[in-house]
Amino acid sequence: MPRRWFVLTLSPEPLLSIDDLRVTFAVRSTFLRRTLMEVSSVAGVSLSVMPGKTLGIVGESGCGKSTTARAIIGLDKPSSGTITFAGERIEMASPQRRRQLARDMQMIYQDPFASLNPRKTVAQIIGEGWQVHPDLLHATERNAETALLMRKVGLDPALSDRFPHQFSGGQRQRIGIARALALRPRLLICDEPVSALDVSVQAQTLNLLSDLQHELGLTYVFIAHDLSVVRHVSNTIAVMYLGRIVETGAVGQIYASPAHPYTRALMSAAPIPRPWAVSRPARIVLKGELPSPLAPPSGCRFHTRCWMAREQCRTDEPKLREVAGRQTACHFAEEVVATAGPVGTP
């Protein structure tokens, strides 16, 4: 009788929930050997994702997307806040329990070459997790399981004795996906998994991830710069700016009418196929540079680049609130919704 890999349990509760997550890093002086200041990379992020669904996180480089993902998986230690997985506070878990939870949470990395050990074969790379969790799979079953995983991600099992440098970028990313699936996780954190790939290979990888989600009941946290990619794979979207969530909601609502000026600017800059066939507002070009997280602006962190900024934006920090069916952190979100035209669909 074939062995079942995953069992998707439909639950009204989120599989993963984050509440007021904060991650800070010390800026140290090598000469004085002391901490000069602390930089806040993630400043009060709250998110949740339901079982079997995909949460997309978008934003500029340096906004804290990857740090949030690394805090969830345990690579970066949160300064404060809670991370709850399947009803369990994982930031409070002991090292032994954290290792057990690693089975249910795996990560696909951005660089499909740097994330693979060049000195190991494909079979050794896929089997790394079984060395840490030997009770998960008997040693006599590992060769068959490796072949099954390679077929599942579209690779020939006959190539299992080759090294990463002998594969293309898309094939290497498939190896990384197979390694992430080896422990039969429930949650996959995809940290820009297609940004280093060609466009045609991106489509193949996204289709593979979509097929695996439907077949295995996986839950995704999907991080990307490309808004069209996030739109294609996500059920809900969270927009980050300088360590904070500025807007979050269902993908259809946010793409139809952004309620935050930053989201509106991101949407206007996203290229779409056949632009002559749809109506879309003029592109919004943000002026100025992204502020340094070492000295974030007072009030709304976006006000230094926002064309709608007013005095209240400079002094009062907006909180996430319900506006037009989504959560947004803008004092004048209703005005943004009223004045923004449709983003347009391909």
MIPA-667179 format. One record per residue (C-alpha): residue number from 1; residue in one letter; x, y, z. Coordinates in steps of 0.05 Angstrom, whole numbers. Each point is the difference from the previous one (the first is absolute). Layout:
- NUM,a,X,Y,Z
...
This chain:
- 1,m,0,0,0
- 2,p,30,68,-19
- 3,r,21,43,57
- 4,r,-34,68,6
- 5,w,46,60,6
- 6,f,-43,56,25
- 7,v,-69,7,30
- 8,l,-32,69,-8
- 9,t,-45,14,59
- 10,l,-49,56,-15
- 11,s,-3,44,61
- 12,p,-33,67,14
- 13,e,64,21,36
- 14,p,62,27,-36
- 15,l,57,-49,-8
- 16,l,49,56,12
- 17,s,-13,65,36
- 18,i,49,56,18
- 19,d,-17,53,51
- 20,d,41,64,9
- 21,l,65,-33,-24
- 22,r,62,43,9
- 23,v,71,-17,-21
- 24,t,58,45,16
- 25,f,74,-5,-15
- 26,a,57,31,38
- 27,v,48,47,-36
- 28,r,67,-12,33
- 29,s,66,35,-2
- 30,t,58,-47,-13
- 31,f,48,52,28
- 32,l,-37,17,64
- 33,r,-30,-70,6
- 34,r,-67,24,22
- 35,t,-70,9,-29
- 36,l,-9,69,-30
- 37,m,-75,-5,-16
- 38,e,-54,-49,-21
- 39,v,-35,-2,-67
- 40,s,-71,-24,-4
- 41,s,-9,-44,-61
- 42,v,-70,-24,17
- 43,a,-41,48,41
- 44,g,-66,-29,24
- 45,v,-23,-46,-55
- 46,s,-65,-39,9
- 47,l,-21,-52,-52
- 48,s,-37,-65,-7
- 49,v,-10,-54,-53
- 50,m,-53,-53,-3
- 51,p,15,-74,-14
- 52,g,8,-15,-74
- 53,k,3,73,-19
- 54,t,56,47,-23
- 55,l,20,66,32
- 56,g,40,45,-45
- 57,i,47,52,29
- 58,v,24,57,-45
- 59,g,41,63,9
- 60,e,66,33,-19
- 61,s,67,-29,16
- 62,g,17,12,73
- 63,c,-72,4,24
- 64,g,6,-61,45
- 65,k,-33,-55,-42
- 66,s,57,-50,4
- 67,t,14,16,73
- 68,t,-72,-16,17
- 69,a,7,-67,-36
- 70,r,65,-15,35
- 71,a,-32,15,68
- 72,i,-57,-47,-15
- 73,i,47,-57,-19
- 74,g,47,14,59
- 75,l,61,27,-37
- 76,d,-8,69,32
- 77,k,-21,8,73
- 78,p,-60,46,12
- 79,s,10,57,49
- 80,s,-73,-3,20
- 81,g,-68,-22,-24
- 82,t,-31,-69,-9
- 83,i,3,-52,-55
- 84,t,-54,-53,4
- 85,f,2,-62,-43
- 86,a,-59,-49,3
- 87,g,-20,29,68
- 88,e,71,-4,30
- 89,r,44,59,19
- 90,i,63,-19,-37
- 91,e,44,58,24
- 92,m,-8,-29,70
- 93,a,17,-71,-21
- 94,s,62,-36,27
- 95,p,56,-16,-49
- 96,q,-22,-73,-2
- 97,r,-72,19,-15
- 98,r,23,52,-51
- 99,r,37,-54,-37
- 100,q,-63,-42,-2
- 101,l,-40,59,-26
- 102,a,51,8,-56
- 103,r,-32,-60,-33
- 104,d,-64,39,-10
- 105,m,33,65,-23
- 106,q,50,1,-57
- 107,m,29,55,-44
- 108,i,16,8,-74
- 109,y,56,50,-9
- 110,q,10,55,-52
- 111,d,67,-23,-29
- 112,p,-7,-71,-27
- 113,f,75,-9,-2
- 114,a,25,31,65
- 115,s,-53,-38,39
- 116,l,27,-68,-23
- 117,n,64,-32,26
- 118,p,46,-6,-61
- 119,r,37,-58,31
- 120,k,-62,-44,6
- 121,t,-39,-38,-52
- 122,v,-74,11,-11
- 123,a,-17,-63,39
- 124,q,42,25,59
- 125,i,-31,69,-2
- 126,i,-72,-26,-1
- 127,g,17,-49,56
- 128,e,31,53,47
- 129,g,-64,5,41
- 130,w,-3,-74,11
- 131,q,69,2,32
- 132,v,-27,50,51
- 133,h,-66,-37,9
- 134,p,18,-74,-9
- 135,d,-65,-24,30
- 136,l,-40,31,-57
- 137,l,22,-50,-53
- 138,h,35,-66,4
- 139,a,68,-3,-33
- 140,t,-23,-55,-49
- 141,e,-55,46,-26
- 142,r,41,61,-14
- 143,n,23,-17,-71
- 144,a,-72,-13,-21
- 145,e,-24,63,35
- 146,t,54,41,-35
- 147,a,-21,-27,-68
- 148,l,-73,16,17
- 149,l,17,71,20
- 150,m,41,12,-63
- 151,r,-56,-25,-44
- 152,k,-50,43,38
- 153,v,40,64,-15
- 154,g,13,-20,-72
- 155,l,71,-27,4
- 156,d,26,-67,-26
- 157,p,20,-45,60
- 158,a,58,-25,-42
- 159,l,33,67,13
- 160,s,2,-8,75
- 161,d,75,-13,1
- 162,r,17,66,-34
- 163,f,23,65,34
- 164,p,-36,68,-1
- 165,h,48,31,-50
- 166,q,-23,-51,-52
- 167,f,-71,28,-1
- 168,s,-32,63,-27
- 169,g,-28,53,46
- 170,g,-71,-25,-7
- 171,q,21,-72,14
- 172,r,39,23,62
- 173,q,-61,34,27
- 174,r,-39,-64,-10
- 175,i,53,-36,41
- 176,g,-11,52,55
- 177,i,-75,-12,-3
- 178,a,11,-75,5
- 179,r,44,10,61
- 180,a,-53,43,32
- 181,l,-53,-54,-12
- 182,a,43,-56,27
- 183,l,-24,11,72
- 184,r,-73,3,-22
- 185,p,-13,71,25
- 186,r,-66,35,8
- 187,l,27,70,-11
- 188,l,49,22,-54
- 189,i,32,69,3
- 190,c,20,20,-70
- 191,d,51,57,3
- 192,e,-1,28,-71
- 193,p,7,-70,-30
- 194,v,-5,23,-72
- 195,s,35,67,-1
- 196,a,67,-30,-23
- 197,l,-32,-40,-57
- 198,d,-17,16,-72
- 199,v,-72,18,-16
- 200,s,-18,-66,-32
- 201,v,32,-39,57
- 202,q,-37,45,50
- 203,a,-66,-23,-30
- 204,q,20,-73,5
- 205,t,21,8,73
- 206,l,-63,37,19
- 207,n,-44,-53,-34
- 208,l,39,-54,37
- 209,l,-11,35,67
- 210,s,-74,8,-16
- 211,d,-7,-74,-18
- 212,l,36,-21,63
- 213,q,-45,44,43
- 214,h,-63,-32,-28
- 215,e,28,-71,2
- 216,l,32,3,69
- 217,g,-42,51,37
- 218,l,58,48,12
- 219,t,-5,69,29
- 220,y,46,54,-29
- 221,v,30,65,23
- 222,f,23,28,-67
- 223,i,49,58,-2
- 224,a,14,35,-66
- 225,h,17,67,-33
- 226,d,-41,-16,-62
- 227,l,-72,21,13
- 228,s,-26,-41,-58
- 229,v,31,-62,32
- 230,v,-32,14,67
- 231,r,-66,13,-33
- 232,h,3,-66,-36
- 233,v,15,-44,60
- 234,s,-30,35,61
- 235,n,-68,0,34
- 236,t,17,59,46
- 237,i,54,53,-6
- 238,a,39,40,52
- 239,v,37,62,-23
- 240,m,61,19,42
- 241,y,36,66,4
- 242,l,60,13,45
- 243,g,-15,-56,48
- 244,r,-75,10,6
- 245,i,-62,-27,-34
- 246,v,-35,57,-35
- 247,e,-56,-40,-33
- 248,t,-26,-71,1
- 249,g,-61,-34,-29
- 250,a,-27,-46,-54
- 251,v,38,2,-65
- 252,g,-60,22,-41
- 253,q,-17,58,45
- 254,i,70,28,4
- 255,y,14,-6,-75
- 256,a,-67,29,-18
- 257,s,6,63,43
- 258,p,60,11,45
- 259,a,-16,38,65
- 260,h,71,22,17
- 261,p,41,48,-43
- 262,y,61,-46,2
- 263,t,-41,-59,-25
- 264,r,-29,44,-54
- 265,a,71,21,-22
- 266,l,23,-73,-2
- 267,m,-60,-21,-41
- 268,s,9,57,-50
- 269,a,73,-20,-12
- 270,a,-16,-74,-13
- 271,p,5,-18,-75
- 272,i,-60,-35,-30
- 273,p,-7,-36,-66
- 274,r,-41,33,-55
- 275,p,-3,69,35
- 276,w,-39,28,-58
- 277,a,-58,-48,15
- 278,v,-13,25,71
- 279,s,-10,66,34
- 280,r,48,19,55
- 281,p,18,65,35
- 282,a,64,37,-14
- 283,r,63,-28,32
- 284,i,19,29,67
- 285,v,74,14,8
- 286,l,22,3,73
- 287,k,50,55,14
- 288,g,57,-7,48
- 289,e,36,-60,29
- 290,l,-26,-53,48
- 291,p,15,28,70
- 292,s,51,-36,42
- 293,p,-27,-47,53
- 294,l,53,28,46
- 295,a,-40,65,3
- 296,p,-71,-13,-25
- 297,p,-44,62,-11
- 298,s,-49,21,54
- 299,g,-74,-10,-10
- 300,c,-16,-39,-63
- 301,r,65,-31,-25
- 302,f,-22,12,-72
- 303,h,-15,74,7
- 304,t,69,22,-26
- 305,r,-17,-30,-69
- 306,c,-76,6,0
- 307,w,-33,51,-46
- 308,m,-61,2,46
- 309,a,38,13,64
- 310,r,-28,52,48
- 311,e,19,26,69
- 312,q,-36,-57,35
- 313,c,42,-50,-39
- 314,r,64,31,27
- 315,t,-20,-2,73
- 316,d,-50,-58,10
- 317,e,18,-72,-17
- 318,p,-60,-33,-34
- 319,k,-24,-68,25
- 320,l,-28,-56,-42
- 321,r,-76,9,-5
- 322,e,-57,-28,-41
- 323,v,-11,39,-64
- 324,a,-41,-26,-59
- 325,g,7,-73,21
- 326,r,75,0,14
- 327,q,49,23,54
- 328,t,40,63,-16
- 329,a,45,47,38
- 330,c,-16,68,-30
- 331,h,-36,60,31
- 332,f,-32,16,-67
- 333,a,-14,-70,-28
- 334,e,-72,17,-18
- 335,e,25,56,-43
- 336,v,51,-45,-34
- 337,v,-54,-51,-17
- 338,a,-46,54,-26
- 339,t,53,31,-45
- 340,a,37,-62,-24
- 341,g,-20,-29,-67
- 342,p,0,-75,-15
- 343,v,68,-30,-6
- 344,g,-21,-40,-61
- 345,t,3,-74,-16
- 346,p,36,-35,-56
